[in-house]
Amino acid sequence: MTHTFNSKELDEANIKLKEAFKNPTKLFIENDTRWNEYIAKITKPNDKEYNIVSVKGLETLIVNWRSGAGAIPSDGITPALAVQWFNGFWPWDSWKQVVATTLFDEELAKANMRVLFDLQITSNDTVRPQDAGMIIDAVFFNKDAQRGGDGGNWNERNSKPPLSAWAVWAIYEEHKDKAFVDEMYDKIKAYHYWWYSNRDFNKNGIAEYGATVHPLNTNEKEKVLAAAWDSGMDNAPRFDLSGYGADDIGVKTFTITNSNGEDIAYTINQESVDLNAYLYAEKIYLSKMADLLGKNNEKEVFIKDAEVIKEYIVNNMFDDETGAFYDLQFDENGNTKLLVNRGKAAETYIPLWANVATEYQAKRLRDLIMDENVFNTFVPLPTVAKDNPSYDHKAYWRGPVWLDQSYFAIKGLRNYGLLMKLMNLQKRFFTILKVY
């Protein structure tokens, strides 16, 4: 079945269909060849369990592959076709897909990388030039409420966590295409610096999740909602407006203005540990790209700035008593509070994945991951720890397991050489994925 959005696409589709029916056998042979090549690239000899899960992942990605059409300029992979709201593109979903797709289809991985950067906000944008560099939260094939509207499915109220440099570097490591790195470098750099111009209220180099200037981001509740969407963890306890306990002032918002005093963005009053760990990793990947492209001065700046973030996270966002990382609440007077009272949740894994944590902190997190009363549940690594008062295994980002976060945790443990004692945890994941 082919769905088209205009007469030009319909004419092109009809031409392709006529060509296909001239020699359908040839197409079936090409399809079989492509699938066999894919499977050969992602499977291992004599590892049945691994191969079952790998092929299942391959099938999931390919089933959700869509050609460029309508408002989407290039091919890409949507999160799911189960419901209409998921037949679009979100940044961090797409970039995680890229890391997997590059293992079996280089060109599809590159297309999925371009699909959102082709729609990146630029300084001459007619709706939000103040968001130059931004990658918006969600885009769809239709143009319903596409630009700055207050309805429809496109969402320009917020972005998503910065994982694009990681994805591009994964493509380079697999295929050594320097030209593609060169193509994407300035775009990723613009997106990276957007976080500091539009998501760092006190300009201390540590970012907060936030919201854009938008018709729906007009009151505290809506701005905080957009900030939670910015994180990708939409209803996580750390974004609960009221907070927890007498000394928790709750989630508040600040306004960022430009040199003319015009509002350009909003942020919340907490520096999020996952966001800054992602930004640390992005600086490291950007430094590698800069080195590859001969931009030595930029390389050194990224490395220097990354060390500042690492020191800040290690010294300000870890609680030694509970052995976990948390967001840091702050006010306009410089007072801070580590949000231990909001409980442990998936954001505490991200410093492991980003290689930010110290060896000591990594071991403390390993102990929490192995604790059956914390993160070692039947399906391991829930998005909110079992000992968190807000834990609810049926409530979206308040307890259910999201495999991308589980990946970050397991990859993080590998980074610190701590997975050998946790092989049973990884094996349980494979068993569950194989069954379901």
N, C-alpha and C positions, 0 to 999 in steps of 0.2 A: 504494500500500500504506500502511495506517495501523497504527502500533503503539501500543497503549495499555497503561497500567500499573495501571489499576483500573476498576471498573465505571462510575464516574462519567464517566471519559474515554471509555470505550467507548460509553456512551449518547450523549454529545455528538457523537462521531464518526459514529455511525449517523444522527443527525438531519441532520448536514451532508451525508452521502452521499445521503440521500433527497432533500434539497433540490437537490443537484447534478444528480441524474438527472431532475429535473423539467424542467430547461432546460439541457442540457449545452452547447448552442451558445453560449449567453450566456457561460458560463465560458471557452470557448475564445477568444471575442472579447476578453474582459477580459484573458486571459493574453497574447494577441498584443499588445494595446495596452500592457500593462505592459512587456513585453520591448522593444518599439520605443521606448518612453519611456526605458528604461534605456540602450539603445544610443545614442540621440540625445545623452544627457548625457555619455557617456564617450568618444565618438569625435571625430575632427577631420577637416575636409574635406581631401581630397587627401593623406592621410598613411596609406598602406596598412599599412606596417610597424607603426606605432604602434597603429593600430586593431585589427590582428590580435592583438597582445599584450593590449590593453585588453579586448577581448571575451573572450579566453581567461581573463583574471583575473576578469571578471564572471561567467562561467560557473562557475568554480571556487568563488567565494563563494556563488552562489545554489544550486548543487548541494548544498552543505554547510549550507544553511539548515534549521533544525529548529524546530518549534513547541514552546512550553513544554509540558512533560509530566513526570509522575513527580515527581522531586525538584527539577526545574528550573522556576522560576516564569514565565519569559517566553521569547519567541523568541530565538534566537541562532544563531551560525554556528560549527560545529565545525571543527577544523583539517582533518580528512579522514575519509572513510568507508572508506578502503582496508583498515584493520584495526580490530577492535573497540576497541582501546585508544585510538584517536584520536577516538572518537565521544563526546567530552565537551568541557569548556571549560577553557582555561587563560588566566590573566589577560593576559599580554603578547601571546599569539596573538589574543585577542579584541579588544584595543585597537588592534592594528595593522589588523585587519580593519575596525574602525570607521572609521579614517582613510580607507580606500578606499571603504567602503560609503556613507559620507555624501555622496559625489559623485553617487550615483544613487538612493538610497532613504533619506531622512531618518529615517523611523520605524523601519526595520530597524536603522539605525545606533544609534539611541537604545535600542532593545530589546537589542541586543548589548552596549551599555554597561551596561544595568541587570542583565543576567543574572547577573553575579558580585557586583555590589554589593547585590543583593537577598539574597545569602547572606553578606554581610560579618559578621565576628565583632563582637559588641557586648559591652559591659561586664557585661551580665547573662547572658552565654552560660553554659550549664550545664557545658560541657566545658573551655573555655579562656578564661575571662574575662581572664586576663593578656595575651591577644592582641587586646584590643579595638582595632578599626580594621583588623585584618588582612584581606587577601583571600587565601584559601587557594589552594594550587597547582593543584588539579584537582578538578572536580566532574562528576558524571555523572547521567544520568536515573534510574538505579536507586539504591537507598539501601544498597547493600552496603558495610558498614564505614563508613557515612557520618560518624559523629562519633567521632573519637579512636581508632578501631579499629586493629588491627595487620595488617589484610589488606584485600582488595578493591581497588576502583579509586579511590575518593575519597582525596585526599592532603592531609592537614593537617600534614605534616612541615615544610613550608616555603612560601614565597610565590613570586612572580616579579617581575622588575624593574618599577619604578614608571613606567608610561607612560600612566596613566589621565587625567591632567590634559591631556596632549598630545592625547589622543583627544577629550575633551570640547571642548577649544578648537577642534579641527578642525571639529566639528559646528557650533559657534557661528560660526566664520568663514564657513562655507558657508551657514548658514540664519538667523543672527542671532536665535536663540531664547534670549532672556535667561532665561526661566522654567526652561529645562532646565539652564542653568548654575547657577541658584539651587538647583534640585533636587539637583544632584550636588556642589556645592561643599563642604558640611560632611562628606560621605562621603569625598571625596578627601582633604580636609584630615586627617581621622582616620587614613586609611591612610598618608598622608605622615608624620605624626608617630609612627605605629607603628614606622617604620624607625629612629627615633632612640631610642625607649624600649626596643626589643627587638633592635636591630642596631647598637648603638654602645657597645662594651664600655668604652672609656676616656672616653666622654662628651666628646669633643673636636669633635663636630659633623660628623664624617666616619664614614660607616657601613661596616659589613662585611656580607658575606653570612653566613647562619647557619642555625639550625634551631630548631624549636619544642620545647617539652617534650612528648614523645610516646613511646608504648611502644616504637617502633622506634629512636628517637634516644637510645640508652643508652650507646653507646661511641664512641670517637674516630672510628673508620672510618665508622660510620653517620651521625654528626653532620656530618662533612665531606662525605659523599655528599649529605645534605640541603642543605648549603650550596651545593654545586655545582648542585643542582637549583634552588635559590633564584636563581641567576644565569641559568638557562636554558641555559647552556653545559655540559651535564652532565659530560662527560669531558674538558674542556679541560685542557691541560698545567699551567695555573696552579693546578689543584686536586689535582695528584698529591701524595699524602701524603708521600712520601719527600723531595721537593725535588730540587734539582740543584746539586751542588757542595758543598764542605766548609763554606762559610759560609752555606748555606741550611738552616735548621733544619727545613724541611718545614712542612706544614700542621698546625697545632695548634688546639685549641678552648678558648674561655673560657666561663665561665658568668656570666650576668647574673642578679642576684637583686633582689628588691623590698625595701621597707623592713622587712619582717618576716624577711628572710633566706631567703625561699623562692625556689627556682629558677624563673625565668620564661622564659628563652631561652638559646640558645648562639650564639656567633659564632666565626668563624675569625680567625686572627692576621694577616689582611691586609686592608687598606683597598683595595677594588677601584675602579679608575679608571672603569669603565663605570657601576657603581652610583652613584657620586657625581656623575658627569656627568648621569645620568638625574635624580637628585635636584635638581641645579642647575636643569635645564630645568623640572622640575616646579614649583620655587619661582617661576620666571619666569612660567609659565602660571598658577599660583595667584595671583600678584600681578596679572595681567591680569583674572582673574575677580573678585578682591577689588575692583579699581578699577571694574569694570562694575557690581558690586553695592553700591557706595558704602561699602565697608569699608576706609577709607583707612589706618587704623592697621595692619591686617593686611597690606595691600599693602606698606607701608614695611618691615615686619618681614621679609616674604618677600624683598624686594629686597636688604635689608641682609645677610641670611643667605646669599643666593645669591652675593654678592660674596666672602664669606668662603670658600665652597667653591671658587669660581673661582680665587682666589689660591692656595689650598692645592694644587689640581690642577696649576696652571701651574708652581708653584715646587717641588713635591715629587714629582710623578708623571711627569715627562718626563726622558728621558735624552738629553742633547745629542749624545753620541758616536754612538748608533744612530739618533737622530731619531724616537723613538717613545715613547708612553705605556705605563706598566706599573703593575701593582698594587704596593702598598707593604706589605711585611711589617713587623710590629712585635712587641715583647714587653712584658711588664708593667713593665719598667724604663724604657720610653720609647725603647729602641734601635730603629732602623728600617733596612730594607734594601730598595732598589728592585729588584724581581724581574726585572732585565734577563736574568738567567741562565735564566729560564723561556722566553725567546724571544718574538718578536713574534707577535701574534695579533689577532683581530677587535676585542677591547676597545679597541685603540689608535685605532679610527675614531671611537668614540662622542663624545669631546670635540669633534670637528668638527661632528657633528650637533647637539650641545647648545650650540654657540657658546661653548665654554669656552676653546679653544686660542687662543694669540696668533697673529698673522699669520705670524710666523717659524715657529712650531711647525706651523702648517697647511701651509706650503710644504715643510717637511721631510717631513711625512706624504705630501704629494703626490708627492714624489720616490720614496718607498718604494712607493706604489701603482703608479707607472709602471715600476718596476724588475722586469724579467722573472724575476729570481732571488729576488724577495721576494713581492709581491702581484699582479703582472701576469701571472698564469698563463693558460693557454688559456681556461678559464672564469675570469674575473678575480675577485679578492678572496676567496681562500680563508679559512676561519675560523682557520687557523694558517698563518703565512708559510712559503713554500717553503724559506727558509734556516733555519727552526727545526728543530733535531734531532728534535723530536717530530712533524714533519709526516708525515701519512699521508692521502692523498687519498681513502681509503675508510673512514676512522674517525670518522664522526659529527661531533664538534666539534673534530677534530684535523687538519682539512684540507679536507673537502668545503665547497662553497659553499652558504650559506644566504642566500636572496635578501633576507630582511629586513635582515641585516647589510650586504649589498651596498647596499641602499637607504640605510642610515644613512651609509655612506661617500660615496656619490654626492651625497646631499642635503647632507652636510657640506662637500664640496668646492664645491658651489653656494653655500653660505653665505659662503664666503670668496672667491667670484669666481674659482675655480680650475678650473672644469670646461671652459672653452673649449679648453684644450690636451688634454683627456681625452675629447673627443667620440667618438673611435674606441673607447674602452673602453665607453662607454655603448651605442654602436651594436652592439658585439659581444654585449652582453647581450640586446638586442632580437632580434638574429638567432638566438641560441641559444634564446630563449624561443619564438620563432615556429616553429622547427623541432621542438622537443620538447613 
